[in-house]
Amino acid sequence: MGFSLDMKTIFVILVTGHVFTVFLISAYWRDHRTDKTITTFFFAKCVQALAWTILTLRGGISDVFTISISNTLLFLGTSFEMIALLKLMNVFSKKLKTVYSIMTISNLVAFHLAILFFNTESNRIAIASFGTAMLMLLPVYHLVYRRETSRLRRIMGLFYLFLALALFGRGIVTLFSSYSWSFFNPGYFQTLSFIGLYLVMLIGNTGFILILKEQADEELIRLASYDDLTGALNRRVFFSEAEKCISACLKDEKPISLLLFDIDHFKKINDKYGHDVGDHVLRELSSKIHEYLGKGNYFSRFGGDEFAILLPETDEQQSMKVAREIGKRIEKESLIEWNFSYTLSMGILTTVPTIDTELEMMYIACDKALYEAKRNGRNGVSRGFLHTEGFEDDKLSQM
């Protein structure tokens, strides 16, 4: 038994879906007009809604006009939707902007050349299918194959990959088959096309909003976990991770080292050069330490110019080497623009955790060692010990 649907009804449903999406997004967009990602996606949905609206008028006005304008708008709408996805993943660049401009213009030129010189339905369908599929390939790659991609983004990427493959298949079959693959010819293809178009609208629109929500959640987590100025872990997250590391080292009977340090005479830098320069120093310092530290170590800004580094499975000799190398690296680096350099004072504590070891104890002992380094002339390292009064000094300037 055959099953077919009236395509004008289908187009009305698609228009309604896109208009409803535009309506919902516009409510959000009004308060986020500076967000180029939302603006691009909003514009894409407006263009697509207009394209399907024009297609509902086919038969009432010139077919050449409706075919030309509607497909032009569909190419543009798809291009803007893919650009919005790339912007959402923070990979859209000037180079990709040029690529999409070239692809979109090429699609439009090829489609209208077909209308002018090779105006058959199969040619138009093939060009529209191939051109639309090509626009999807870059977002598919970044959604599916990027190492840090989430499960939601991978599912969205696989959806667009399936759609791109279906479009390529449609274009190939159209060129080598006598069967009409037009939306306007009743039959199984028409029904499958309607289901496909509806799913594209539903999954594409919903998926974009969900990825946007996921990105907002990730940003909230980042803001709650990292210092905004330096990108280092904040104190709360650092202490949480440190507790886990202490437990792991206790279980494996491995040493763990804690470094506390701050910038010597940082207040003078702020007073002489201004807080903007002081902030620049903090960013530069953090950048150099991030570059130096390997995976599995934790770097945190406790506040002001005070920082901490946690080195799991690192003994006294290794931790002293880390402190020396960081100190020398920072001392050698000068801020050329302002023609000055700066040094660090450090306190280090290394221990093999026991059942009685607490992070607060480690912090207090390490903090005392830091102030001992300051009392001994700064630009140096002082080692603290749990349950002892003594300190072991190491002047960086004498190494």
For each residue, the residues with C-beta under 8 A, 3 or more apart:
1:
2: 186 187 188
3: 188 191
4: 186 187 188 190 191
5: 9 10 190 191 194
6: 9 10
7: 10 11 183 184 190 194
8: 11 12 56
9: 5 6 12 13
10: 5 6 7 13 14 183 194 197 198
11: 7 8 14 15 52 53 55 56
12: 8 9 15 16 56
13: 9 10 16 17 198
14: 10 11 17 18 52 197 198 201
15: 11 12 18 19 49 52 53 56
16: 12 13 19 20
17: 13 14 20 21 198 201 202 205
18: 14 15 21 22 45 48 49 52 201 205
19: 15 16 22 23 49
20: 16 17 23 24
21: 17 18 24 25 45 201 205
22: 18 19 25 26 42 45 46 49
23: 19 20 26 27
24: 20 21 27 28
25: 21 22 28 29 38 41 42 45
26: 22 23 29 30 42
27: 23 24 30
28: 24 25 31 32 38
29: 25 26 32 33 35 38 39 42
30: 26 27 33
31: 28
32: 28 29 35 38
33: 29 30 39
34:
35: 29 32 38 39
36: 39 40 87
37: 40 41 84 87 88 212
38: 25 28 29 32 35 41 42 84 212
39: 29 33 35 36 42 43
40: 36 37 43 44 80 83 84 87
41: 25 37 38 44 45 80 81 84 208
42: 22 25 26 29 38 39 45 46
43: 39 40 46 47 80
44: 40 41 47 48 77 78 79 80 81 83 84
45: 18 21 22 25 41 42 48 49 77 81 205
46: 22 42 43 49 50
47: 43 44 50 51 73 76 77 80
48: 18 44 45 51 52 73 74 77 78 81
49: 15 18 19 22 45 46 52 53
50: 46 47 53 54 73
51: 47 48 54 55 69 70 71 73 74 77
52: 11 14 15 18 48 49 55 56 70
53: 11 15 49 50 56 57
54: 50 51 57 58 66 69 70 73
55: 11 51 52 58 66 70
56: 8 11 12 15 52 53
57: 53 54 60 61 66
58: 54 55 61 63 66 67 70 184
59: 63
60: 57
61: 57 58 65 66
62: 65 66
63: 58 59 66 67
64: 67 68 115
65: 61 62 68 69
66: 54 55 57 58 61 62 63 69 70
67: 58 63 64 70 71 115 124
68: 64 65 71 72 112 115
69: 51 54 65 66 72 73
70: 51 52 54 55 58 66 67 73 74
71: 51 67 68 74 75 111 124 128
72: 68 69 75 76 108 111
73: 47 48 50 51 54 69 70 76 77
74: 48 51 70 71 77 78 128 132
75: 71 72 78 79 104 107 108 111 128 131 132 135
76: 47 72 73 79 80 104
77: 44 45 47 48 51 73 74 80 81
78: 44 48 74 75 81 82 132 135 136
79: 44 75 76 82 83 100 103 104 135
80: 40 41 43 44 47 76 77 83 84
81: 41 44 45 48 77 78 84 85 204 208
82: 78 79 85 86 100 135 136 138 139
83: 40 44 79 80 86 87 92 96 97 100
84: 37 38 40 41 44 80 81 87 88 208
85: 81 82 88 89 139 142 143 208 211
86: 82 83 89 91 92 96 138 139 142
87: 36 37 40 83 84 90 92
88: 37 84 85 208 211 212 215
89: 85 86 92 139 142 143 146 153
90: 87
91: 86 96 142
92: 83 86 87 89 96 97
93: 96 97
94: 97 98
95: 98 99
96: 83 86 91 92 93 99 100 138
97: 83 92 93 94 100 101
98: 94 95 101 102
99: 95 96 102 103 138
100: 79 82 83 96 97 103 104 135
101: 97 98 104 105
102: 98 99 105 106
103: 79 99 100 106 107 131 134 135
104: 75 76 79 100 101 107 108 135
105: 101 102 108 109
106: 102 103 109 110 131
107: 75 103 104 110 111 127 131 132 134 135
108: 72 75 104 105 111 112
109: 105 106 112 113
110: 106 107 113 114 127 131
111: 71 72 75 107 108 114 115 124 127 128 131
112: 68 108 109 115 116
113: 109 110 116 117 118
114: 110 111 117 118 119 120 123 124 127
115: 64 67 68 111 112 119 124
116: 112 113 119
117: 113 114
118: 113 114 123
119: 114 115 116 123 124
120: 114 123 124
121: 124 125 180 182
122: 125 126 174 175 181
123: 114 118 119 120 126 127 175
124: 67 71 111 114 115 119 120 121 127 128
125: 121 122 128 129 170 171 174 181 182
126: 122 123 129 130 171 172 174 175
127: 107 110 111 114 123 124 130 131 171
128: 71 74 75 111 124 125 131 132 171
129: 125 126 132 133 167 168 170 171 174
130: 126 127 133 134 167 168 171
131: 75 103 106 107 110 111 127 128 134 135
132: 74 75 78 107 128 129 135 136 167
133: 129 130 136 137 163 164 165 167 168 171
134: 103 107 130 131 137
135: 75 78 79 82 100 103 104 107 131 132
136: 78 82 132 133 139 140 160 161 163 164 167
137: 133 134 140 141 164
138: 82 86 96 99 141 142
139: 82 85 86 89 136 142 143 157 160
140: 136 137 143 144 157 160 161 164
141: 137 138 144 145 146 157
142: 85 86 89 91 138 139 145 146 149 157
143: 85 89 139 140 146 149 153 154 156 157 160
144: 140 141 149 153 154 157 158 161
145: 141 142 149 157
146: 89 141 142 143 149 153
147:
148:
149: 142 143 144 145 146 153 154 157
150: 153 154 214
151: 154 155
152: 155 156 207 210 211 214
153: 89 143 144 146 149 150 156 157 211 214
154: 143 144 149 150 151 157 158
155: 151 152 158 159 207
156: 143 152 153 159 160 203 207 211
157: 139 140 141 142 143 144 145 149 153 154 160 161
158: 144 154 155 161 162
159: 155 156 162 163 203 204 207
160: 136 139 140 143 156 157 163 164 204
161: 136 140 144 157 158 164 165
162: 158 159 165 166
163: 133 136 159 160 166 167 196 200
164: 133 136 137 140 160 161 167 168
165: 133 161 162 168 169
166: 162 163 169 170 196
167: 129 130 132 133 136 163 164 170 171
168: 129 130 133 164 165 171 172
169: 165 166 172 173
170: 125 129 166 167 173 174 181
171: 125 126 127 128 129 130 133 167 168 174 175
172: 126 168 169 175 176
173: 169 170 176 177 179 181
174: 122 125 126 129 170 171 177 181
175: 122 123 126 171 172
176: 172 173
177: 173 174 181
178:
179: 173 189
180: 121 185 187 189
181: 122 125 170 173 174 177 189
182: 121 125 185
183: 7 10 190 193
184: 7 58 190
185: 180 182 189 190
186: 2 4 190
187: 2 4 180 190 191
188: 2 3 4 191 192
189: 179 180 181 185 192 193
190: 4 5 7 183 184 185 186 187 193 194
191: 3 4 5 187 188 194 195
192: 188 189 195 196
193: 183 189 190 196 197
194: 5 7 10 190 191 197 198
195: 191 192 198 199
196: 163 166 192 193 199 200
197: 10 14 193 194 200 201
198: 10 13 14 17 194 195 201 202
199: 195 196 202 203
200: 163 196 197 203 204
201: 14 17 18 21 197 198 204 205
202: 17 198 199 205 206
203: 156 159 199 200 206 207
204: 81 159 160 200 201 207 208
205: 17 18 21 45 201 202 208 209
206: 202 203 209 210
207: 152 155 156 159 203 204 210 211
208: 41 81 84 85 88 204 205 211 212
209: 205 206 212 213
210: 152 206 207 213 214
211: 85 88 152 153 156 207 208 214 215
212: 37 38 88 208 209 215 216
213: 209 210 216 217
214: 150 152 153 210 211 217 218
215: 88 211 212 218 219
216: 212 213 219 220
217: 213 214 220 221
218: 214 215 221 222
219: 215 216 222 223
220: 216 217 223 224
221: 217 218 224 225
222: 218 219 225 226
223: 219 220 226 228
224: 220 221 234 237
225: 221 222 233 234 237
226: 222 223 231 232 233 234 237
227: 230 231 232 233 234 300 301
228: 223
229: 279 282 283 301
230: 227 282 283 285 286 301
231: 226 227 286 290
232: 226 227 286 289 290 299 300 301 307
233: 225 226 227 237 238 241 298 299 300 301
234: 224 225 226 227 237 238 300 301
235: 238 239 300 301 302 303
236: 239 240
237: 224 225 226 233 234 240 241 300
238: 233 234 235 241 242 298 300 302 308 310
239: 235 236 242 243 359
240: 236 237 243 244
241: 233 237 238 244 245 298 310
242: 238 239 245 246 258 298 310 359
243: 239 240 246 247 359
244: 240 241 247 248
245: 241 242 248 249 256 298 310 312
246: 242 243 249 250 256 353 357 359 362
247: 243 244 250 251 353
248: 244 245 251 252 254 312
249: 245 246 252 253 254 255 256 312 313 352 353
250: 246 247 253 353 354 355 357
251: 247 248
252: 248 249 313
253: 249 250 352
254: 248 249 312 313 352
255: 249 313 314 315 316 350 351 352
256: 245 246 249 310 311 312 313 314 350 351 352 353
257: 310 311 314 315 316 318 319 322 348 349 350
258: 242 308 309 310 311 348 349 350 362 363 366
259: 308 309 310 311 319 322 323 346 347 348 366
260: 302 306 307 308 346 347 363 366 367 369 370
261: 306 307 308 309 323 326 344 345 346 347 370
262: 266 304 305 306 307 344 345 370
263: 266 269 281 282 285 305 342 343 344
264: 342 343 344 345 374 378 379
265: 268 269 342 378
266: 262 263 269 270 278 281 304 305 342
267: 270 271
268: 265 271 272
269: 263 265 266 272 273 277 278 281 340 342
270: 266 267 273 274 275 277 278
271: 267 268
272: 268 269
273: 269 270 276 277 278 338 340
274: 270 277 278
275: 270 278 279
276: 273 279 280
277: 269 270 273 274 280 281 335 338
278: 266 269 270 273 274 275 281 282
279: 229 275 276 282 283
280: 276 277 283 284 335
281: 263 266 269 277 278 284 285 335 342
282: 229 230 263 278 279 285 286 301 305
283: 229 230 279 280 286 287
284: 280 281 287 288 333 335
285: 230 263 281 282 288 289 307 330
286: 230 231 232 282 283 289 290 299 301 307
287: 283 284 290 291
288: 284 285 291 292 326 329 330 333
289: 232 285 286 292 293 299 307 309 326
290: 231 232 286 287 293 299
291: 287 288
292: 288 289 325 326 329
293: 289 290 297 299 309
294: 297
295:
296: 312 313
297: 293 294 309 310 311 312
298: 233 238 241 242 245 309 310
299: 232 233 286 289 290 293 307 308 309
300: 227 232 233 234 235 237 238 307 308 309 310
301: 227 229 230 232 233 234 235 282 286 306 307
302: 235 238 260 306 307 308
303: 235 306
304: 262 266
305: 262 263 266 282
306: 260 261 262 301 302 303
307: 232 260 261 262 285 286 289 299 300 301 302
308: 238 258 259 260 261 299 300 302
309: 258 259 261 289 293 297 298 299 300 322
310: 238 241 242 245 256 257 258 259 297 298 300
311: 256 257 258 259 297 314 318 319 322
312: 245 248 249 254 256 296 297
313: 249 252 254 255 256 296
314: 255 256 257 311 318 319 322 350
315: 255 257 318 319 350
316: 255 257 319 320 350 383
317: 320 321
318: 257 311 314 315 321 322
319: 257 259 311 314 315 316 322 323 348 350
320: 316 317 323 324 348 381 383 394
321: 317 318 324 325
322: 257 259 309 311 314 318 319 325 326
323: 259 261 319 320 326 327 346 348 381 394
324: 320 321 327 328 381 394 396 399
325: 292 321 322 328 329
326: 261 288 289 292 322 323 329 330 344 346
327: 323 324 330 331 343 344 346 379 380 381 396
328: 324 325 331 332 396 399
329: 288 292 325 326 332 333
330: 285 288 326 327 333 342 343 344
331: 327 328 341 342 343 344 379 396 397
332: 328 329 341
333: 284 288 329 330 341
334: 339 340 341
335: 277 280 281 284 338 339 340 341
336: 339
337:
338: 273 277 335
339: 334 335 336
340: 269 273 334 335
341: 331 332 333 334 335
342: 263 264 265 266 269 281 330 331
343: 263 264 327 330 331 378 379 396 397
344: 261 262 263 264 326 327 330 331 379 396
345: 261 262 264 370 373 374 378 379 380 381
346: 259 260 261 323 326 327 370 373 380 381 382
347: 259 260 261 366 367 368 369 370 371 372 373 381 382 383 384
348: 257 258 259 319 320 323 366 369 381 382 383 384
349: 257 258 362 365 366 369 383 384 385 386
350: 255 256 257 258 314 315 316 319 383
351: 255 256 357 362 386
352: 249 253 254 255 256
353: 246 247 249 250 256 357
354: 250 357
355: 250
356:
357: 246 250 351 353 354 361 362 386
358: 361 362
359: 239 242 243 246 362 363
360: 363 364
361: 357 358 364 365 386
362: 246 258 349 351 357 358 359 365 366 386
363: 258 260 359 360 366 367
364: 360 361 367 368
365: 349 361 362 368 369 384 385 386
366: 258 259 260 347 348 349 362 363 369 370 384
367: 260 347 363 364 370 371
368: 347 364 365 371 372 384 391
369: 260 347 348 349 365 366 372 373 382 383 384 391
370: 260 261 262 345 346 347 366 367 373 374 382
371: 347 367 368 374 375
372: 347 368 369 375 376 382 384 391 393
373: 345 346 347 369 370 376 378 380 381 382 393
374: 264 345 370 371 378
375: 371 372
376: 372 373 380 382 393 395
377: 380 395
378: 264 265 343 345 373 374
379: 264 327 331 343 344 345 395 396 397
380: 327 345 346 373 376 377 393 394 395 396 397
381: 320 323 324 327 345 346 347 348 373 393 394 395 396
382: 346 347 348 369 370 372 373 376 391 392 393 394
383: 316 320 347 348 349 350 369 391 392 393 394
384: 347 348 349 365 366 368 369 372 391
385: 349 365 388 390 391 392
386: 349 351 357 361 362 365
387:
388: 385
389:
390: 385
391: 368 369 372 382 383 384 385
392: 382 383 385
393: 372 373 376 380 381 382 383
394: 320 323 324 380 381 382 383 399
395: 376 377 379 380 381 398 399
396: 324 327 328 331 343 344 379 380 381 399
397: 331 343 379 380
398: 395
399: 324 328 394 395 396
